[in-house]
Amino acid sequence: MKVIESKVVQGAPPCRGFRSVRGVRWFIRPDLRLWSINVAEDHAPELTGQAREDFEREARISQLGMLIEARCATPLWRRVLKAAMYGEMRGRSPDRRLAMELALQESMR
């Protein structure tokens, strides 16, 4: 679990300015790295090296996608998850990126 600190600024109605920080809230964001390692050990123990990293990354991407689509997800939570998902997508190996781009091009034919 990752803990994110957020300072809460209490504001008055528009055009009246902001007060000082009212309090500090702690938000807990699940760390999917440990979860994806456990999934890879359970479902694909024979994978090693780059293939295992790709499997773990794809598991995290699919899980983030399901969390984004949850009915209880707020707009802020969706933005946080979307940023995490794009970070995972940018971290793909070059071979995996090429395969995904070719699959997208093929699907648009």
Stockholm file with secondary structure:
# STOCKHOLM 1.0

chainA/1-109         MKVIESKVVQGAPPCRGFRSVRGVRWFIRPDLRLWSINVAEDHAPELTGQAREDFEREARISQLGMLIEARCATPLWRRVLKAAMYGEMRGRSPDRRLAMELALQESMR
#=GR chainA/1-109 SS CEEEEEEEEEECSTTSCEEEEEEEEEEEECCHHHHHHHHHHHHCTTCCHHHHHHHHHHHHHHHHHHHHTCTTCCHHHHHHHHHHHHHHHHTSCHHHHHHHHHHHHHHTC
#=GC SS_cons         CEEEEEEEEEECSTTSCEEEEEEEEEEEECCHHHHHHHHHHHHCTTCCHHHHHHHHHHHHHHHHHHHHTCTTCCHHHHHHHHHHHHHHHHTSCHHHHHHHHHHHHHHTC
//
